[in-house]
Amino acid sequence: MNEQTKISFDNTECAFAAKSDGELKQAKFLFGIMDKNWLVNPALKITPVAIKWNLPFTKSLIRATIFKQFVGGETLEQTAKVVNKLEKYNVQVILDYGVEGKEGEENFEHARDEFKKVIDYAATQPNIPFMSVKVTGFARFALLEKLDAAMNAAEGTLMKRYLTAVDELPEAEKEEWHRVRLRMQQLCEEGDKKNIGVLIDAEETWIQDPVDALTILMMDIFNKQKVVIYNTIQLYRHDRLQFLKDSYKAAAERNFILGVKLVRGAYMEKERNRAIEMNYPSPIQPDKESSDRDYNAAVEFCITNLQKVAVIVASHNEYSNLYATQLLDKLGLPHNHPHIHFSQLYGMSDNITFNLAKSGFLVSKYLPFGPIKDVIPYLMRRAQENSSVSGQTGRELILIKKELQRRIK
């Protein structure tokens, strides 16, 4: 390993350079709470209800704690302060309009318009190369579920199964799906025109197939000369490494650049519980080691094929990030290669983000924004993730305490 790859994710001075002593102490307090499952689990159940019933002090308490740690603000304009601060440390931003689960054509049209506003805003900011989209923001969940079931019953490639499933829809639902596809295409066109990458978020396994098909269709249109569209691949699924390779094959056949964001996954408990309840094999890897193995294999596959693949290594795993940097150096590729990007969630793993940025890698924070009541599902996932992922909260706490002690000395 040459000098360039000697990155230390233990360098807390670099990791927390953007945080004041007060901000570090607040983060220490919050992660300390999240380290107590007996406190987090009841809060996960109570908080959404308290928000729904508009109970006194609930929003102000959330705004001052978990919202401040993990969200950029309630409006696009409020994110500017965070974006500008990150830019000083060469950290870019992936903007995410964090609204989930609102159904109805009027809400879908509104979400499409909001996503377009995000793209337009990002285009005015030198530090925002990407924005994130959830297809469930502008498509009916039950329709996605119906298409997915039909695709699983059909035979052939992903696209063949997709075309068969769409063809079998009743006329009214065909028209509904056409509107979904049109919304997606309008967003991709806007991203293409404004030179902003559009990242399509992963969904639950039982609605993922039509999302994958729709995303590949958009790549076939917009990823010919440059990378506009990225699909998200969850490597905690045991079938996703093969899906990555199949997607690469499709890209080679259709002559487009494959854009992928590699994550481990966000719906593990939900997926496993549903598999048990409905008596089908779990789509989730048998253990963490298997997820790690496939994730790192996916990183290697993408980096060794950077001519036809653009990859975002979206991980909080220190080894996976370090492995990616080592592969780049081994292959003699520049740290700022346009087809590789690193990303971590805002409020987490600053030790990875800021040390990568200092070493010249292209790296960003995934920055959600939106009204508190709308980003509650996202916040609950962050709280659950930090309390359930082995070692995550403990690692954050150790690094924060280390930096506070360094500053005292």
Helices and strands as residue ranges (DSSP letters): G 3-5, H 12-15, H 21-34, H 37-52, H 58-64, H 66-70, H 76-87, E 92-97, H 105-122, E 130-133, G 135-137, H 141-153, H 158-167, H 171-194, E 197-200, H 205-222, E 229-234, H 240-254, E 258-263, H 268-278, H 288-303, E 309-314, H 318-330, E 340-345, H 350-358, E 363-369, H 372-388, H 392-408
